[in-house]
Amino acid sequence: MSSRKPNPKAGTVSQRQLRAAEMIRHALVEVMRENEIRDEALIGVSVTVTEVRLSPDLKHATCFVEPLGAGVDSAPVAGHVDDIVKALNAHAKFLRGALGRHIDMRFTPDLRFRHDVSFEAAERLNRLLDDPRVQADVVKPESDDL
């Protein structure tokens, strides 16, 4: 049985993590713009790095990406998002090496790429809010009792 008390700050993100994550996001965008990654899945694909989350020790970075046009069914990347993220993860060591030359940190974090699903969630929420049944609840009926 452990005598450790639960950490009240567990799950919170420090200012240091946020600053370093934003610096890495900006540098990663530059690295991806400057370096051509020779991979079948990445040819002609523009990728947006939407967010970077760092571990508390700043040694592991989860990079959330969204291929340009991923939400549009007629876009060339439609249906290939998993392949694009897989290719980015396959080239993570190369990107980490290039990133190390762009940032001033003691350690360059290991990179892990994930698809950012927040755009899909926002679109779903917008569709729900546009539903006539929801609109009926939002619009107040006019009342003569005032």
C-alpha positions in Angstrom: 0.0 0.0 0.0 1.4 3.4 -1.0 1.5 6.3 1.5 1.8 8.9 -1.2 -0.8 11.6 -1.3 -2.5 12.4 -4.6 -0.9 15.3 -6.4 -3.4 18.3 -6.5 -1.7 19.6 -9.7 -2.0 16.3 -11.6 -3.4 16.9 -15.0 -2.5 20.6 -15.1 -0.1 22.0 -17.6 2.7 24.4 -16.6 3.5 27.7 -18.3 6.8 26.2 -19.2 5.2 23.3 -21.0 2.8 25.7 -22.9 5.7 28.1 -23.9 7.9 25.2 -25.0 5.0 23.5 -26.9 4.2 26.7 -28.8 7.9 27.2 -29.7 8.1 23.6 -31.0 4.9 24.0 -33.0 6.2 27.1 -34.7 9.6 25.5 -35.4 8.0 22.3 -36.6 6.0 24.2 -39.1 9.2 25.8 -40.4 10.9 22.4 -40.5 8.1 20.8 -42.5 8.0 23.8 -44.9 11.8 23.8 -45.5 12.4 20.0 -45.7 10.8 17.8 -48.3 9.9 14.4 -46.9 10.1 11.8 -49.6 7.1 9.6 -48.8 4.3 8.5 -51.1 1.6 9.5 -48.6 3.1 13.0 -48.2 3.6 14.0 -51.8 1.6 17.2 -52.6 0.1 17.3 -49.1 0.0 20.4 -46.9 -0.2 19.6 -43.2 -1.2 22.1 -40.5 0.3 21.6 -37.0 -2.6 22.7 -34.9 -1.3 21.9 -31.4 1.7 20.4 -29.6 1.4 18.9 -26.1 4.5 18.3 -24.1 5.1 15.8 -21.3 5.9 17.4 -17.9 9.6 16.5 -18.4 9.5 18.1 -21.9 11.0 14.9 -23.5 7.9 13.8 -25.4 5.8 15.9 -27.7 2.4 14.9 -29.1 1.8 16.9 -32.3 -1.7 17.2 -33.5 -2.0 17.7 -37.3 -4.7 18.3 -39.9 -4.0 17.8 -43.6 -5.3 20.7 -45.6 -8.7 19.7 -47.1 -9.1 16.7 -44.8 -12.7 17.6 -44.0 -13.7 18.0 -47.7 -14.9 14.8 -49.4 -13.7 16.0 -52.8 -10.2 16.8 -51.6 -7.2 14.6 -52.7 -6.4 13.8 -49.0 -9.9 12.6 -48.2 -9.8 9.1 -46.8 -6.0 9.2 -46.6 -5.6 11.0 -43.2 -4.5 7.8 -41.4 -1.8 7.2 -44.1 -0.5 10.8 -43.8 -0.3 10.6 -40.0 1.4 7.2 -40.3 4.0 8.6 -42.7 4.7 11.5 -40.4 5.3 9.1 -37.5 7.6 7.0 -39.7 9.7 10.2 -40.4 9.5 11.5 -36.8 13.2 10.9 -36.1 14.2 12.9 -39.2 11.8 15.7 -38.2 13.2 15.6 -34.6 16.7 16.0 -35.9 15.8 19.0 -38.1 13.7 20.4 -35.2 16.8 20.3 -32.9 18.6 22.8 -35.2 15.6 25.2 -34.9 15.0 25.3 -31.2 17.1 26.2 -28.2 16.2 23.5 -25.6 18.4 21.1 -23.6 16.6 18.1 -25.2 14.7 17.9 -28.4 11.6 16.0 -27.6 10.5 12.7 -29.2 7.7 13.5 -31.7 4.5 11.6 -31.9 1.9 12.7 -34.5 -1.9 12.4 -34.1 -4.8 13.5 -36.2 -6.6 16.5 -34.7 -10.2 15.6 -34.5 -11.3 18.9 -32.9 -12.4 20.3 -36.4 -14.7 17.3 -36.9 -16.1 17.8 -33.4 -16.7 21.5 -34.1 -18.4 20.7 -37.4 -20.7 18.1 -35.7 -21.6 20.6 -33.0 -22.4 23.3 -35.7 -24.7 20.8 -37.4 -26.5 20.0 -34.2 -27.0 23.7 -33.4 -28.3 24.3 -36.9 -30.9 21.5 -36.5 -34.5 23.0 -36.6 -35.4 21.1 -33.4 -32.6 22.7 -31.5 -33.3 26.1 -33.0 -36.9 25.8 -31.7 -35.5 25.5 -28.2 -33.1 28.4 -28.6 -35.6 31.0 -30.0 -37.8 32.4 -27.3 -41.4 32.6 -28.1 -42.8 36.1 -28.0 -45.0 36.7 -25.0 -47.7 39.4 -24.5 -47.4 39.0 -20.7 -44.6 41.6 -20.3 
